Each structure stands twice: as structure tokens, then as C-alpha cells.
Amino acid sequence: MATTYPPASAALSPRAFPTWAGRILTGLVVLFLGMDAAGKLIAPATMIAYGPALGLPADPGFYRLLGSILAIATLLYAWQRTAFLGAILLTGYLGGAVATHLRVGSPLFGYTLFGVYLGIMLWGGLWLRDSRIRALLPLIR
């Protein structure tokens, strides 16, 4: 029996590009935030010892709480049905990180704005992978 393959142009159609680009951006964001949450949950003492001095309590329970909040919000973002809610929660979390770094005077482009960069990737990935978000927030009317 002969096997038929779709034409090569079908795999890279212009309509598929935004979805795949969004999935790649989403994967990068989920990977980074998942690693951060795991570090806070598994080894909070290491996170306290080697992280920048942010004026946060040096209590492992506090870091586990932060890790739990981050893990839940990241899982909500990764799942398609709750991605919008997860993006909103992660935006708040990243906003708190930016405010904390601003408060202690961290370097602007290295630490402080990293939450902004990640937020742009987060919303960009969601916008690219979900046509409903593109309809809600069009770049061009």
C-alpha cells in the first residue's frame, strides 16, 4: 500500500506560523517559570543563599509559598483552557518582582526589567497561539 504524505508547503503554512511561534514562546516561559518555582519549592535555602538581597524574609516557608503560587499560575498558563487566567496571575506575580527589584535598587536592564521581558514573552506567546486573544487584542484594526 502506498503511503501519502502532505505536501511540504502544508507543514509550514502561513496560518500555522503564529500558532507554532506562540507554542515555542509559551514553552520557553513555562520552562523558565517552572524551573524558578521548582527551585523555590525544592531548595528554598539555596534560593535564599544565592539569590540577590531583596529584603524578603529568609524563611524557607515563605519561599515555598512563593514557589507554590508561581507553580499554580504557571500550570494555569500552560493549560489552554485557563491560559488567560494564568497570564493575568503571572502578570501580577512578575509585576511584584519588578517592584521588589526597583525597591532595592537592582540593575535596571539586568534584574529589574527581566519581569517585563518575561511578561512580553508570556503575552506574546498567548497572543500568537490563541486566535481568540488575537481577536480580542488586534494589532491592526
Chimera marker file (.cmm) of the C-alpha trace (Angstrom):
<marker_set name="trace">
<marker id="1" x="0.000" y="0.000" z="0.000" r="1" g="1" b="0" radius="0.5"/>
<marker id="2" x="1.356" y="3.419" z="-0.911" r="1" g="1" b="0" radius="0.5"/>
<marker id="3" x="1.829" y="5.975" z="1.825" r="1" g="1" b="0" radius="0.5"/>
<marker id="4" x="0.825" y="9.521" z="1.016" r="1" g="1" b="0" radius="0.5"/>
<marker id="5" x="2.475" y="12.493" z="2.638" r="1" g="1" b="0" radius="0.5"/>
<marker id="6" x="1.159" y="16.033" z="2.800" r="1" g="1" b="0" radius="0.5"/>
<marker id="7" x="2.996" y="18.476" z="0.579" r="1" g="1" b="0" radius="0.5"/>
<marker id="8" x="5.982" y="20.185" z="2.212" r="1" g="1" b="0" radius="0.5"/>
<marker id="9" x="4.298" y="23.568" z="1.873" r="1" g="1" b="0" radius="0.5"/>
<marker id="10" x="1.364" y="22.410" z="4.049" r="1" g="1" b="0" radius="0.5"/>
<marker id="11" x="3.614" y="21.866" z="7.066" r="1" g="1" b="0" radius="0.5"/>
<marker id="12" x="4.867" y="25.456" z="7.015" r="1" g="1" b="0" radius="0.5"/>
<marker id="13" x="1.730" y="27.297" z="6.008" r="1" g="1" b="0" radius="0.5"/>
<marker id="14" x="1.478" y="30.966" z="6.957" r="1" g="1" b="0" radius="0.5"/>
<marker id="15" x="-1.555" y="30.169" z="9.114" r="1" g="1" b="0" radius="0.5"/>
<marker id="16" x="0.390" y="27.640" z="11.190" r="1" g="1" b="0" radius="0.5"/>
<marker id="17" x="3.287" y="30.006" z="11.907" r="1" g="1" b="0" radius="0.5"/>
<marker id="18" x="1.637" y="32.116" z="14.657" r="1" g="1" b="0" radius="0.5"/>
<marker id="19" x="0.444" y="29.001" z="16.477" r="1" g="1" b="0" radius="0.5"/>
<marker id="20" x="3.855" y="27.354" z="16.470" r="1" g="1" b="0" radius="0.5"/>
<marker id="21" x="5.688" y="30.549" z="17.337" r="1" g="1" b="0" radius="0.5"/>
<marker id="22" x="3.264" y="31.034" z="20.236" r="1" g="1" b="0" radius="0.5"/>
<marker id="23" x="3.816" y="27.491" z="21.444" r="1" g="1" b="0" radius="0.5"/>
<marker id="24" x="7.585" y="27.974" z="21.369" r="1" g="1" b="0" radius="0.5"/>
<marker id="25" x="7.362" y="31.260" z="23.308" r="1" g="1" b="0" radius="0.5"/>
<marker id="26" x="4.929" y="29.682" z="25.759" r="1" g="1" b="0" radius="0.5"/>
<marker id="27" x="7.241" y="26.698" z="26.201" r="1" g="1" b="0" radius="0.5"/>
<marker id="28" x="10.186" y="28.970" z="26.994" r="1" g="1" b="0" radius="0.5"/>
<marker id="29" x="8.162" y="30.939" z="29.538" r="1" g="1" b="0" radius="0.5"/>
<marker id="30" x="6.760" y="27.790" z="31.156" r="1" g="1" b="0" radius="0.5"/>
<marker id="31" x="10.227" y="26.211" z="31.270" r="1" g="1" b="0" radius="0.5"/>
<marker id="32" x="11.798" y="29.236" z="32.938" r="1" g="1" b="0" radius="0.5"/>
<marker id="33" x="8.981" y="29.845" z="35.429" r="1" g="1" b="0" radius="0.5"/>
<marker id="34" x="8.693" y="26.116" z="36.150" r="1" g="1" b="0" radius="0.5"/>
<marker id="35" x="12.397" y="25.946" z="36.992" r="1" g="1" b="0" radius="0.5"/>
<marker id="36" x="12.058" y="29.004" z="39.225" r="1" g="1" b="0" radius="0.5"/>
<marker id="37" x="9.040" y="27.517" z="41.027" r="1" g="1" b="0" radius="0.5"/>
<marker id="38" x="10.815" y="24.160" z="41.449" r="1" g="1" b="0" radius="0.5"/>
<marker id="39" x="13.849" y="25.874" z="42.933" r="1" g="1" b="0" radius="0.5"/>
<marker id="40" x="11.675" y="27.710" z="45.444" r="1" g="1" b="0" radius="0.5"/>
<marker id="41" x="9.789" y="24.525" z="46.351" r="1" g="1" b="0" radius="0.5"/>
<marker id="42" x="12.664" y="22.018" z="46.449" r="1" g="1" b="0" radius="0.5"/>
<marker id="43" x="15.649" y="24.038" z="47.665" r="1" g="1" b="0" radius="0.5"/>
<marker id="44" x="14.448" y="27.252" z="49.299" r="1" g="1" b="0" radius="0.5"/>
<marker id="45" x="17.634" y="27.536" z="51.403" r="1" g="1" b="0" radius="0.5"/>
<marker id="46" x="19.719" y="27.574" z="48.208" r="1" g="1" b="0" radius="0.5"/>
<marker id="47" x="17.453" y="30.227" z="46.669" r="1" g="1" b="0" radius="0.5"/>
<marker id="48" x="17.828" y="32.347" z="49.814" r="1" g="1" b="0" radius="0.5"/>
<marker id="49" x="21.604" y="31.919" z="49.999" r="1" g="1" b="0" radius="0.5"/>
<marker id="50" x="22.439" y="32.556" z="46.328" r="1" g="1" b="0" radius="0.5"/>
<marker id="51" x="19.674" y="34.950" z="45.305" r="1" g="1" b="0" radius="0.5"/>
<marker id="52" x="20.044" y="38.720" z="45.289" r="1" g="1" b="0" radius="0.5"/>
<marker id="53" x="19.324" y="40.512" z="48.568" r="1" g="1" b="0" radius="0.5"/>
<marker id="54" x="15.738" y="41.650" z="48.048" r="1" g="1" b="0" radius="0.5"/>
<marker id="55" x="14.716" y="42.301" z="51.630" r="1" g="1" b="0" radius="0.5"/>
<marker id="56" x="12.364" y="39.311" z="51.658" r="1" g="1" b="0" radius="0.5"/>
<marker id="57" x="12.060" y="37.104" z="54.761" r="1" g="1" b="0" radius="0.5"/>
<marker id="58" x="14.810" y="34.461" z="54.902" r="1" g="1" b="0" radius="0.5"/>
<marker id="59" x="12.215" y="31.851" z="55.816" r="1" g="1" b="0" radius="0.5"/>
<marker id="60" x="12.066" y="28.673" z="53.685" r="1" g="1" b="0" radius="0.5"/>
<marker id="61" x="8.293" y="28.573" z="54.225" r="1" g="1" b="0" radius="0.5"/>
<marker id="62" x="7.959" y="31.984" z="52.577" r="1" g="1" b="0" radius="0.5"/>
<marker id="63" x="9.898" y="30.796" z="49.521" r="1" g="1" b="0" radius="0.5"/>
<marker id="64" x="7.789" y="27.631" z="49.347" r="1" g="1" b="0" radius="0.5"/>
<marker id="65" x="4.675" y="29.794" z="49.367" r="1" g="1" b="0" radius="0.5"/>
<marker id="66" x="6.083" y="31.918" z="46.522" r="1" g="1" b="0" radius="0.5"/>
<marker id="67" x="7.003" y="28.737" z="44.638" r="1" g="1" b="0" radius="0.5"/>
<marker id="68" x="3.513" y="27.304" z="45.106" r="1" g="1" b="0" radius="0.5"/>
<marker id="69" x="1.854" y="30.472" z="43.833" r="1" g="1" b="0" radius="0.5"/>
<marker id="70" x="4.205" y="30.571" z="40.846" r="1" g="1" b="0" radius="0.5"/>
<marker id="71" x="3.706" y="26.862" z="40.069" r="1" g="1" b="0" radius="0.5"/>
<marker id="72" x="-0.092" y="27.130" z="40.149" r="1" g="1" b="0" radius="0.5"/>
<marker id="73" x="-0.146" y="30.244" z="37.970" r="1" g="1" b="0" radius="0.5"/>
<marker id="74" x="2.325" y="28.664" z="35.517" r="1" g="1" b="0" radius="0.5"/>
<marker id="75" x="0.248" y="25.489" z="35.249" r="1" g="1" b="0" radius="0.5"/>
<marker id="76" x="-2.867" y="27.570" z="34.617" r="1" g="1" b="0" radius="0.5"/>
<marker id="77" x="-0.992" y="29.433" z="31.868" r="1" g="1" b="0" radius="0.5"/>
<marker id="78" x="0.294" y="26.218" z="30.278" r="1" g="1" b="0" radius="0.5"/>
<marker id="79" x="-3.192" y="24.673" z="30.020" r="1" g="1" b="0" radius="0.5"/>
<marker id="80" x="-5.083" y="26.104" z="27.020" r="1" g="1" b="0" radius="0.5"/>
<marker id="81" x="-8.468" y="26.445" z="28.740" r="1" g="1" b="0" radius="0.5"/>
<marker id="82" x="-7.096" y="28.514" z="31.629" r="1" g="1" b="0" radius="0.5"/>
<marker id="83" x="-4.210" y="30.247" z="29.836" r="1" g="1" b="0" radius="0.5"/>
<marker id="84" x="-5.817" y="33.694" z="30.010" r="1" g="1" b="0" radius="0.5"/>
<marker id="85" x="-6.334" y="33.448" z="33.784" r="1" g="1" b="0" radius="0.5"/>
<marker id="86" x="-2.778" y="32.134" z="34.194" r="1" g="1" b="0" radius="0.5"/>
<marker id="87" x="-1.414" y="35.026" z="32.129" r="1" g="1" b="0" radius="0.5"/>
<marker id="88" x="-3.218" y="37.541" z="34.329" r="1" g="1" b="0" radius="0.5"/>
<marker id="89" x="-1.928" y="35.893" z="37.520" r="1" g="1" b="0" radius="0.5"/>
<marker id="90" x="1.616" y="35.670" z="36.170" r="1" g="1" b="0" radius="0.5"/>
<marker id="91" x="1.480" y="39.323" z="35.132" r="1" g="1" b="0" radius="0.5"/>
<marker id="92" x="0.705" y="40.229" z="38.739" r="1" g="1" b="0" radius="0.5"/>
<marker id="93" x="3.493" y="37.977" z="40.017" r="1" g="1" b="0" radius="0.5"/>
<marker id="94" x="6.014" y="39.474" z="37.590" r="1" g="1" b="0" radius="0.5"/>
<marker id="95" x="4.838" y="42.984" z="38.468" r="1" g="1" b="0" radius="0.5"/>
<marker id="96" x="5.619" y="42.234" z="42.101" r="1" g="1" b="0" radius="0.5"/>
<marker id="97" x="9.074" y="41.027" z="41.096" r="1" g="1" b="0" radius="0.5"/>
<marker id="98" x="9.721" y="44.235" z="39.150" r="1" g="1" b="0" radius="0.5"/>
<marker id="99" x="8.529" y="46.366" z="42.097" r="1" g="1" b="0" radius="0.5"/>
<marker id="100" x="10.750" y="44.416" z="44.504" r="1" g="1" b="0" radius="0.5"/>
<marker id="101" x="13.816" y="44.899" z="42.320" r="1" g="1" b="0" radius="0.5"/>
<marker id="102" x="13.041" y="48.603" z="41.898" r="1" g="1" b="0" radius="0.5"/>
<marker id="103" x="12.709" y="48.988" z="45.669" r="1" g="1" b="0" radius="0.5"/>
<marker id="104" x="16.166" y="47.555" z="46.413" r="1" g="1" b="0" radius="0.5"/>
<marker id="105" x="17.890" y="49.311" z="43.502" r="1" g="1" b="0" radius="0.5"/>
<marker id="106" x="18.782" y="46.290" z="41.358" r="1" g="1" b="0" radius="0.5"/>
<marker id="107" x="20.360" y="46.987" z="37.951" r="1" g="1" b="0" radius="0.5"/>
<marker id="108" x="17.633" y="48.184" z="35.600" r="1" g="1" b="0" radius="0.5"/>
<marker id="109" x="18.256" y="46.128" z="32.452" r="1" g="1" b="0" radius="0.5"/>
<marker id="110" x="19.640" y="43.016" z="34.127" r="1" g="1" b="0" radius="0.5"/>
<marker id="111" x="17.277" y="42.328" z="37.022" r="1" g="1" b="0" radius="0.5"/>
<marker id="112" x="14.527" y="44.901" z="37.264" r="1" g="1" b="0" radius="0.5"/>
<marker id="113" x="13.168" y="44.735" z="33.721" r="1" g="1" b="0" radius="0.5"/>
<marker id="114" x="13.560" y="40.965" z="33.412" r="1" g="1" b="0" radius="0.5"/>
<marker id="115" x="9.976" y="40.555" z="34.647" r="1" g="1" b="0" radius="0.5"/>
<marker id="116" x="8.840" y="42.938" z="31.908" r="1" g="1" b="0" radius="0.5"/>
<marker id="117" x="10.739" y="40.950" z="29.263" r="1" g="1" b="0" radius="0.5"/>
<marker id="118" x="9.204" y="37.731" z="30.535" r="1" g="1" b="0" radius="0.5"/>
<marker id="119" x="5.740" y="39.321" z="30.608" r="1" g="1" b="0" radius="0.5"/>
<marker id="120" x="6.107" y="40.404" z="26.982" r="1" g="1" b="0" radius="0.5"/>
<marker id="121" x="7.088" y="36.859" z="26.025" r="1" g="1" b="0" radius="0.5"/>
<marker id="122" x="4.185" y="35.479" z="28.099" r="1" g="1" b="0" radius="0.5"/>
<marker id="123" x="1.520" y="37.651" z="26.464" r="1" g="1" b="0" radius="0.5"/>
<marker id="124" x="3.157" y="37.404" z="23.043" r="1" g="1" b="0" radius="0.5"/>
<marker id="125" x="3.079" y="33.614" z="23.239" r="1" g="1" b="0" radius="0.5"/>
<marker id="126" x="-0.557" y="33.641" z="24.298" r="1" g="1" b="0" radius="0.5"/>
<marker id="127" x="-1.471" y="36.143" z="21.570" r="1" g="1" b="0" radius="0.5"/>
<marker id="128" x="0.260" y="34.071" z="18.897" r="1" g="1" b="0" radius="0.5"/>
<marker id="129" x="-1.148" y="30.695" z="19.926" r="1" g="1" b="0" radius="0.5"/>
<marker id="130" x="-4.762" y="31.700" z="20.627" r="1" g="1" b="0" radius="0.5"/>
<marker id="131" x="-6.894" y="33.217" z="17.875" r="1" g="1" b="0" radius="0.5"/>
<marker id="132" x="-9.456" y="34.410" z="20.447" r="1" g="1" b="0" radius="0.5"/>
<marker id="133" x="-6.822" y="36.601" z="22.093" r="1" g="1" b="0" radius="0.5"/>
<marker id="134" x="-5.773" y="37.923" z="18.671" r="1" g="1" b="0" radius="0.5"/>
<marker id="135" x="-9.414" y="38.834" z="18.014" r="1" g="1" b="0" radius="0.5"/>
<marker id="136" x="-9.695" y="40.497" z="21.437" r="1" g="1" b="0" radius="0.5"/>
<marker id="137" x="-6.415" y="42.429" z="21.086" r="1" g="1" b="0" radius="0.5"/>
<marker id="138" x="-5.805" y="43.093" z="17.390" r="1" g="1" b="0" radius="0.5"/>
<marker id="139" x="-2.582" y="44.841" z="16.416" r="1" g="1" b="0" radius="0.5"/>
<marker id="140" x="-4.258" y="46.419" z="13.379" r="1" g="1" b="0" radius="0.5"/>
<marker id="141" x="-7.942" y="47.223" z="13.094" r="1" g="1" b="0" radius="0.5"/>
<link id1="1" id2="2" r="1" g="1" b="0" radius="0.2"/>
<link id1="2" id2="3" r="1" g="1" b="0" radius="0.2"/>
<link id1="3" id2="4" r="1" g="1" b="0" radius="0.2"/>
<link id1="4" id2="5" r="1" g="1" b="0" radius="0.2"/>
<link id1="5" id2="6" r="1" g="1" b="0" radius="0.2"/>
<link id1="6" id2="7" r="1" g="1" b="0" radius="0.2"/>
<link id1="7" id2="8" r="1" g="1" b="0" radius="0.2"/>
<link id1="8" id2="9" r="1" g="1" b="0" radius="0.2"/>
<link id1="9" id2="10" r="1" g="1" b="0" radius="0.2"/>
<link id1="10" id2="11" r="1" g="1" b="0" radius="0.2"/>
<link id1="11" id2="12" r="1" g="1" b="0" radius="0.2"/>
<link id1="12" id2="13" r="1" g="1" b="0" radius="0.2"/>
<link id1="13" id2="14" r="1" g="1" b="0" radius="0.2"/>
<link id1="14" id2="15" r="1" g="1" b="0" radius="0.2"/>
<link id1="15" id2="16" r="1" g="1" b="0" radius="0.2"/>
<link id1="16" id2="17" r="1" g="1" b="0" radius="0.2"/>
<link id1="17" id2="18" r="1" g="1" b="0" radius="0.2"/>
<link id1="18" id2="19" r="1" g="1" b="0" radius="0.2"/>
<link id1="19" id2="20" r="1" g="1" b="0" radius="0.2"/>
<link id1="20" id2="21" r="1" g="1" b="0" radius="0.2"/>
<link id1="21" id2="22" r="1" g="1" b="0" radius="0.2"/>
<link id1="22" id2="23" r="1" g="1" b="0" radius="0.2"/>
<link id1="23" id2="24" r="1" g="1" b="0" radius="0.2"/>
<link id1="24" id2="25" r="1" g="1" b="0" radius="0.2"/>
<link id1="25" id2="26" r="1" g="1" b="0" radius="0.2"/>
<link id1="26" id2="27" r="1" g="1" b="0" radius="0.2"/>
<link id1="27" id2="28" r="1" g="1" b="0" radius="0.2"/>
<link id1="28" id2="29" r="1" g="1" b="0" radius="0.2"/>
<link id1="29" id2="30" r="1" g="1" b="0" radius="0.2"/>
<link id1="30" id2="31" r="1" g="1" b="0" radius="0.2"/>
<link id1="31" id2="32" r="1" g="1" b="0" radius="0.2"/>
<link id1="32" id2="33" r="1" g="1" b="0" radius="0.2"/>
<link id1="33" id2="34" r="1" g="1" b="0" radius="0.2"/>
<link id1="34" id2="35" r="1" g="1" b="0" radius="0.2"/>
<link id1="35" id2="36" r="1" g="1" b="0" radius="0.2"/>
<link id1="36" id2="37" r="1" g="1" b="0" radius="0.2"/>
<link id1="37" id2="38" r="1" g="1" b="0" radius="0.2"/>
<link id1="38" id2="39" r="1" g="1" b="0" radius="0.2"/>
<link id1="39" id2="40" r="1" g="1" b="0" radius="0.2"/>
<link id1="40" id2="41" r="1" g="1" b="0" radius="0.2"/>
<link id1="41" id2="42" r="1" g="1" b="0" radius="0.2"/>
<link id1="42" id2="43" r="1" g="1" b="0" radius="0.2"/>
<link id1="43" id2="44" r="1" g="1" b="0" radius="0.2"/>
<link id1="44" id2="45" r="1" g="1" b="0" radius="0.2"/>
<link id1="45" id2="46" r="1" g="1" b="0" radius="0.2"/>
<link id1="46" id2="47" r="1" g="1" b="0" radius="0.2"/>
<link id1="47" id2="48" r="1" g="1" b="0" radius="0.2"/>
<link id1="48" id2="49" r="1" g="1" b="0" radius="0.2"/>
<link id1="49" id2="50" r="1" g="1" b="0" radius="0.2"/>
<link id1="50" id2="51" r="1" g="1" b="0" radius="0.2"/>
<link id1="51" id2="52" r="1" g="1" b="0" radius="0.2"/>
<link id1="52" id2="53" r="1" g="1" b="0" radius="0.2"/>
<link id1="53" id2="54" r="1" g="1" b="0" radius="0.2"/>
<link id1="54" id2="55" r="1" g="1" b="0" radius="0.2"/>
<link id1="55" id2="56" r="1" g="1" b="0" radius="0.2"/>
<link id1="56" id2="57" r="1" g="1" b="0" radius="0.2"/>
<link id1="57" id2="58" r="1" g="1" b="0" radius="0.2"/>
<link id1="58" id2="59" r="1" g="1" b="0" radius="0.2"/>
<link id1="59" id2="60" r="1" g="1" b="0" radius="0.2"/>
<link id1="60" id2="61" r="1" g="1" b="0" radius="0.2"/>
<link id1="61" id2="62" r="1" g="1" b="0" radius="0.2"/>
<link id1="62" id2="63" r="1" g="1" b="0" radius="0.2"/>
<link id1="63" id2="64" r="1" g="1" b="0" radius="0.2"/>
<link id1="64" id2="65" r="1" g="1" b="0" radius="0.2"/>
<link id1="65" id2="66" r="1" g="1" b="0" radius="0.2"/>
<link id1="66" id2="67" r="1" g="1" b="0" radius="0.2"/>
<link id1="67" id2="68" r="1" g="1" b="0" radius="0.2"/>
<link id1="68" id2="69" r="1" g="1" b="0" radius="0.2"/>
<link id1="69" id2="70" r="1" g="1" b="0" radius="0.2"/>
<link id1="70" id2="71" r="1" g="1" b="0" radius="0.2"/>
<link id1="71" id2="72" r="1" g="1" b="0" radius="0.2"/>
<link id1="72" id2="73" r="1" g="1" b="0" radius="0.2"/>
<link id1="73" id2="74" r="1" g="1" b="0" radius="0.2"/>
<link id1="74" id2="75" r="1" g="1" b="0" radius="0.2"/>
<link id1="75" id2="76" r="1" g="1" b="0" radius="0.2"/>
<link id1="76" id2="77" r="1" g="1" b="0" radius="0.2"/>
<link id1="77" id2="78" r="1" g="1" b="0" radius="0.2"/>
<link id1="78" id2="79" r="1" g="1" b="0" radius="0.2"/>
<link id1="79" id2="80" r="1" g="1" b="0" radius="0.2"/>
<link id1="80" id2="81" r="1" g="1" b="0" radius="0.2"/>
<link id1="81" id2="82" r="1" g="1" b="0" radius="0.2"/>
<link id1="82" id2="83" r="1" g="1" b="0" radius="0.2"/>
<link id1="83" id2="84" r="1" g="1" b="0" radius="0.2"/>
<link id1="84" id2="85" r="1" g="1" b="0" radius="0.2"/>
<link id1="85" id2="86" r="1" g="1" b="0" radius="0.2"/>
<link id1="86" id2="87" r="1" g="1" b="0" radius="0.2"/>
<link id1="87" id2="88" r="1" g="1" b="0" radius="0.2"/>
<link id1="88" id2="89" r="1" g="1" b="0" radius="0.2"/>
<link id1="89" id2="90" r="1" g="1" b="0" radius="0.2"/>
<link id1="90" id2="91" r="1" g="1" b="0" radius="0.2"/>
<link id1="91" id2="92" r="1" g="1" b="0" radius="0.2"/>
<link id1="92" id2="93" r="1" g="1" b="0" radius="0.2"/>
<link id1="93" id2="94" r="1" g="1" b="0" radius="0.2"/>
<link id1="94" id2="95" r="1" g="1" b="0" radius="0.2"/>
<link id1="95" id2="96" r="1" g="1" b="0" radius="0.2"/>
<link id1="96" id2="97" r="1" g="1" b="0" radius="0.2"/>
<link id1="97" id2="98" r="1" g="1" b="0" radius="0.2"/>
<link id1="98" id2="99" r="1" g="1" b="0" radius="0.2"/>
<link id1="99" id2="100" r="1" g="1" b="0" radius="0.2"/>
<link id1="100" id2="101" r="1" g="1" b="0" radius="0.2"/>
<link id1="101" id2="102" r="1" g="1" b="0" radius="0.2"/>
<link id1="102" id2="103" r="1" g="1" b="0" radius="0.2"/>
<link id1="103" id2="104" r="1" g="1" b="0" radius="0.2"/>
<link id1="104" id2="105" r="1" g="1" b="0" radius="0.2"/>
<link id1="105" id2="106" r="1" g="1" b="0" radius="0.2"/>
<link id1="106" id2="107" r="1" g="1" b="0" radius="0.2"/>
<link id1="107" id2="108" r="1" g="1" b="0" radius="0.2"/>
<link id1="108" id2="109" r="1" g="1" b="0" radius="0.2"/>
<link id1="109" id2="110" r="1" g="1" b="0" radius="0.2"/>
<link id1="110" id2="111" r="1" g="1" b="0" radius="0.2"/>
<link id1="111" id2="112" r="1" g="1" b="0" radius="0.2"/>
<link id1="112" id2="113" r="1" g="1" b="0" radius="0.2"/>
<link id1="113" id2="114" r="1" g="1" b="0" radius="0.2"/>
<link id1="114" id2="115" r="1" g="1" b="0" radius="0.2"/>
<link id1="115" id2="116" r="1" g="1" b="0" radius="0.2"/>
<link id1="116" id2="117" r="1" g="1" b="0" radius="0.2"/>
<link id1="117" id2="118" r="1" g="1" b="0" radius="0.2"/>
<link id1="118" id2="119" r="1" g="1" b="0" radius="0.2"/>
<link id1="119" id2="120" r="1" g="1" b="0" radius="0.2"/>
<link id1="120" id2="121" r="1" g="1" b="0" radius="0.2"/>
<link id1="121" id2="122" r="1" g="1" b="0" radius="0.2"/>
<link id1="122" id2="123" r="1" g="1" b="0" radius="0.2"/>
<link id1="123" id2="124" r="1" g="1" b="0" radius="0.2"/>
<link id1="124" id2="125" r="1" g="1" b="0" radius="0.2"/>
<link id1="125" id2="126" r="1" g="1" b="0" radius="0.2"/>
<link id1="126" id2="127" r="1" g="1" b="0" radius="0.2"/>
<link id1="127" id2="128" r="1" g="1" b="0" radius="0.2"/>
<link id1="128" id2="129" r="1" g="1" b="0" radius="0.2"/>
<link id1="129" id2="130" r="1" g="1" b="0" radius="0.2"/>
<link id1="130" id2="131" r="1" g="1" b="0" radius="0.2"/>
<link id1="131" id2="132" r="1" g="1" b="0" radius="0.2"/>
<link id1="132" id2="133" r="1" g="1" b="0" radius="0.2"/>
<link id1="133" id2="134" r="1" g="1" b="0" radius="0.2"/>
<link id1="134" id2="135" r="1" g="1" b="0" radius="0.2"/>
<link id1="135" id2="136" r="1" g="1" b="0" radius="0.2"/>
<link id1="136" id2="137" r="1" g="1" b="0" radius="0.2"/>
<link id1="137" id2="138" r="1" g="1" b="0" radius="0.2"/>
<link id1="138" id2="139" r="1" g="1" b="0" radius="0.2"/>
<link id1="139" id2="140" r="1" g="1" b="0" radius="0.2"/>
<link id1="140" id2="141" r="1" g="1" b="0" radius="0.2"/>
</marker_set>
